[in-house]
């Protein structure tokens, strides 16, 4: 498989993963499995043909998917893997990506029953969202307001 094929598939699987995340509670069990598979597939292709930013975003998506499905340990594992990459790519990320990172961090920590960390990241998201343009702010805050939050109440 050529590099451009891996990149194309990385994008397609990433987009499909987000489509399914956005369905929320309307997803079927089969779509839950597809969502998880799409996130992992996206990472696999970006690992072969992408940059550290692509791998970072793919790890964050995997963490978000596991959080969506209620699996704390793999959510934390992939969030921590993304955090390792974050230190390499932070300077190259758009403000949207940094704010969205905080929404995922808040959700993962809420699921893992780390309320202080969840609150910290939730508050950071709200603060960072204020500086975004209207469209990006809407996306970040919509994700922040969507469930599941596993008993965490900001």
C-alpha positions, 0 to 999 in steps of 0.5 A, spaced: 500 500 500 502 506 498 503 512 502 497 516 499 493 510 500 494 510 508 493 517 508 486 517 504 484 511 509 486 515 515 482 520 513 476 516 512 476 512 518 477 518 522 471 521 519 467 515 520 469 515 527 467 522 529 460 521 525 459 515 529 461 519 536 456 524 534 450 519 534 451 519 541 446 514 544 442 513 537 448 508 535 447 501 535 451 496 538 454 494 531 455 502 530 459 502 537 464 496 534 464 500 528 466 506 531 472 503 535 474 499 529 474 506 525 478 509 531 483 504 531 484 503 523 485 511 523 491 510 528 494 504 524 494 508 517 496 514 520 502 510 524 504 508 517 504 515 513 502 520 518 506 525 522 506 526 530 500 530 529 496 525 525 498 520 531 496 524 536 489 526 534 488 519 532 490 517 539 485 522 542 480 519 538 481 512 540 481 515 548 474 519 546 471 512 543 473 508 549 470 514 554 464 514 549 463 506 550 465 507 558 471 503 558 476 507 563 482 503 563 483 503 555 481 510 555 486 512 560 491 508 556 490 512 549 489 519 553 496 518 556 499 515 549 496 522 546 499 526 552 506 523 550 505 525 543 502 532 545 509 534 548 512 534 541 506 537 537 503 542 542 506 548 538 503 546 532 496 545 534 491 550 532 487 553 538 481 548 536 485 542 537 488 544 544 481 546 546 478 539 544 484 536 547 481 538 554 474 536 552 477 529 551 481 529 558 475 532 562 471 526 559 476 521 560 477 523 567 470 523 569 469 516 567 475 514 571 472 517 577 477 523 577 473 528 579 478 534 580 482 532 574 475 532 570 473 539 573 480 542 571 479 540 564 472 542 563 474 549 566 480 549 561 475 547 555 470 553 557 476 558 558 479 556 551 473 556 548 472 563 549 478 565 544 475 560 539 472 563 533 464 562 533 464 555 529 470 552 533 467 554 539 460 551 537 463 545 536 467 544 542 462 547 547 457 542 543 461 536 545 463 539 552 455 539 553 454 532 550 454 526 554 456 521 557 459 524 563 458 518 568 456 522 574 460 528 573 457 534 574 461 541 572 
